[in-house]
Amino acid sequence: MGSILHTTVDATHVLKLTGDVKVSQSPALSRFIENLAEFDILKSFVIDLTDALSIDSTALGFLAKIAIHTENRFQFKPTIVCCSDDINKVMDSMGFAQIFALSRQPISIVENMSELASDSLREDDLRLQVLDAHRTLMALNHSNYVEFHDLVEALEEELPQPQVPGKQLAR
């Protein structure tokens, strides 16, 4: 299992993902993105994947959301530092070079990082987060759209259908 660590140093956010980063950590990433909106000043943002063994598409979707938010709100691209050929290949195929500055050079050790708490979610809420992450990836480029379209469609079909007041289901 992986972990997600965070610190802020002189208006620079550092997010460090370690081990196997999976869908189970999406609640922590989602909450982090919500809290990112509270910051008025952000000089830079570094996502350190040097200790990540693997990262699934849901986590990648949340990283893309961070990049989009950072670009829209602060007008710069965050940096991803990753030395893994496999992870870099996946990020290249997803078009991350469009929304991130990508680096293979390890950063100096950052101390005093705290782990983002990862709450468990109800299955429906987790499904919504997975759906949101994959919609974000789909919007990046056509190949991602093709890659994730069926998954997104399947997740959308599993969503509970809202009941229309005053209408009863036919029996």
C-alpha positions, 0 to 999 in steps of 0.5 A: 500500500502506498502513502501520500505525504504533503508539506508546504515550504515558502508557498511551494506545495510538495506532494510525495506519493510512495509505494503503490498508489491506488484508488483507495487513496482517492479520498485523500487526494480529493480532499487535498484538491478541495483544500487547495482552493483555500490557498491565495498564494502558491509559488510552485507545486511539486509532485514527487513520484520518486518513491512510487512503485505504481500509480493507477489511473484514478490517482493519475486523474486526481493529479491531472485535476491538481494540474488543471486547478493550479494552471487555472488559479495560479497560472503555472504548471506543477512539476512531477518528478519521477525516475520510473521508466514505467510510470513515465511511459504511462504519464507520457501516453496520457498527455501529462507533458501538456499539463505538467513540467516533467522531470526525471531529476530527484529533488532534495529531501523534504522534511516534516511531511505529514501523511494525508489521511485516507478516509474510507468512503461508501462505495457510491461515493468512491465510484463518483470519485473514480468517475470524476478522475477518469472524466478528467483524464478523458478530457485531456486528449482523444487517446484518453477519451478512447481509453476510458470511455467504456469505463466512464460509461459503465460507471455512469450506468451504475449511478443511482437514478434520481427518483422523480417526485410524483412518479411511481415506477410501473409494476 
